[in-house]
């Protein structure tokens, strides 16, 4: 209870821990009273029963580092009604100069995650933990890359701080990562003369940076290594909880991840809780999976959720590993930076993990983008760049599912040279994420003239999220070939031609002839009179290559193709 003049913390009927069933013994009721007016500290005991298996109880006070303190009793059980009060001397007997980093990033220095290219504002909280005022000193804010190089550095001067005071100096520079990995935001205090405690002059906050992936990414605070031993609670009735902040929103949770160092035959649970409990703590149980010992052996594991994927728009989630028997060990990471996001879960009671400043656990969530449709054409089948098409041709294309949900029933179209559009729905088997299917158009591409252009195939799904991968095109040469009408049989020879090209089977009369290159440009043309159904053309001045001959008379339009090779 927090009153204007004092803060009272009460422990009521708190037992000692015991490895034997039911896991506890005895009962203890006592209070800690912190007086805000006279700075006294009072500890009073109503009752203490039972036997402790640890080195206690110890009654006393000490500094935040444990290097200075006053012990009243040790290993003696206090009698009912016993109380002890510690007084603050009117004239301090010890002058303490101590500047401290109280937190980095956020109060509590809990780690956070973000994506490549996102911007994270940086912040710091300072504390004058001594009883002497502080004059001007310096803080340095750095962001270190996964390799330990500084990618951001800012120096701020603090003019002064009163004893016991707090300060949040403004950091102007924000962090925008360019590559994924584990970064650390480091705050360092320097320039404090006579600083009694140097260990609180530096603090680091872990920052995880991820690149979003369609197929999912494991998100945890642990690094690649572990201590090889792991952690298990005596008696086999305990667990570890880790608070995970997704690197991006919206997203979906599809599973839990864990590394087991050893397992002598015990099952365990993997659970996910929302952070809608009191003070942002674990609240609603969203998913629970029973993992048998057979499926929970040593190594890294990903366990799909028992229910539907959890759709995430904000906030964080607690993932819990809970033992259902003895001698199953979760892997422990003892190399910094550390997340400060780990909890111990014993008998259903949660608490910050006792060694959270030096420990992380290989426990996390599998996160991917929310369900989305993204289909596109990966390429045409049987038609390549530069290919000639001279007759009715069936168009086939490979359509790919770039999204993360099965795809079917979406429209696919093709068109040549921005001409008529042919559309047909894909109705084959469902295309799983990351896989492809084949669509065969029932309407063929029929050449209408001689030209060169782009043959394009594209998808047009209504909810497609990315249109840059929808279309695939190839450049083709469309050639009609000789048209034979009314029994006319037209022949071009020799093919290839060197200097002269003969054309037979033409209708007599006035006509015009064009020679077109593969780009549709006129390479040569002439007017002439056909007699005897035959003409001879001079192609000696035309460069080597493939050409289309176009013949037009009063009532005929004929096309043919040939090659010039000098």
Secondary structure as UniProt FT lines:
FT   STRAND          6..17
FT   TURN            21..22
FT   STRAND          24..35
FT   TURN            36..38
FT   STRAND          41..49
FT   STRAND          58..62
FT   TURN            64..65
FT   STRAND          69..74
FT   TURN            80..81
FT   STRAND          83..86
FT   STRAND          99..104
FT   TURN            107..108
FT   STRAND          112..115
FT   TURN            116..117
FT   STRAND          119..120
FT   STRAND          124..128
FT   STRAND          137..144
FT   TURN            146..147
FT   STRAND          150..158
FT   TURN            163..164
FT   STRAND          166..167
FT   STRAND          175..176
FT   STRAND          181..190
FT   TURN            193..194
FT   TURN            199..200
FT   STRAND          202..210
FT   TURN            214..215
FT   STRAND          217..220
FT   TURN            234..235
FT   STRAND          239..245
FT   STRAND          251..263
FT   STRAND          268..274
FT   HELIX           278..280
FT   STRAND          285..291
FT   HELIX           293..295
FT   STRAND          299..304
FT   STRAND          310..312
FT   STRAND          316..323
FT   STRAND          328..330
FT   STRAND          332..333
FT   STRAND          342..346
FT   TURN            347..348
FT   STRAND          349..352
FT   TURN            354..357
FT   STRAND          360..361
FT   STRAND          363..368
FT   STRAND          375..381
FT   TURN            385..386
FT   STRAND          387..389
FT   STRAND          396..401
FT   STRAND          411..416
FT   TURN            417..418
FT   STRAND          421..425
FT   TURN            433..434
FT   STRAND          436..440
FT   STRAND          451..459
FT   TURN            462..463
FT   HELIX           467..469
FT   STRAND          471..478
FT   TURN            486..487
FT   STRAND          491..493
FT   STRAND          500..504
FT   STRAND          509..516
FT   TURN            518..519
FT   STRAND          522..531
FT   TURN            532..533
FT   STRAND          534..538
FT   TURN            540..541
FT   STRAND          545..553
FT   STRAND          557..564
//
